[in-house]
Amino acid sequence: MQYELFYLVGERQEANLEAIKEGVNAILAAESATMVGEELSEKRKLAYEIKHQNKGTYITRRFELPEIDFWADEANSEKEFGIQAITNKLNLNNDVLRFMIVKTQDLPDLGAKDRRKAQEMSTTRPQGQRPQRPQSRDGQRPQRPMQQRPVVPKAAPAKATVAPVEGKDNIDKQLDALLG
């Protein structure tokens, strides 16, 4: 059955990237996996920090594992085979930050993404060009109708009325009347 191994190597280990790739390939070969197709790698900024690293290299590798009949041989029933053994070995590898193994039965081939991007780049307009406006038959651009905004008359500001200041005597009389 075919599988795809997708793993992440941190930015700090980029100097040892080839050795790490060889180590992962050795783990796969130890489980009698045969490599299928090419290996793709892409440097990217991580969405979140993993083990204090913000950037890394994503590496994708397809491989094929032979089917193993666990029930046929009881001597090997206690031993780990295949995907479980690969998973355990990759979990112990400190150079691989994250990894994922999936079956490839529903996945497109590895080069499909690159071909799709190249096709999109060839069909899109060149950088910096604006799309053309439609022109009328006489070669001039059609005029857009001017939109008139409704005129709202401004309200006159309200004048503040100032009450005459009453003297202290008058205030005292009013207090006496109220309290009194």
Secondary structure, 3 states (H helix, E strand, C coil): CEEEEEEEEEHHHHHHHHHHHHHHHHHHHHCCCEEEEEEEEEEEEEEEEECCEEEEEEEEEEEECCCCCCCCCHHHCCCCCHHHHHHHHHHHCCCEEEEEEEECCCCCCCCHHHHHHHHHHHHCCCCCCCCCCCCCCCCCCCCCCCCCCCCCCCCCCCCCCCCCCCCHHHHHHHHHHHHC
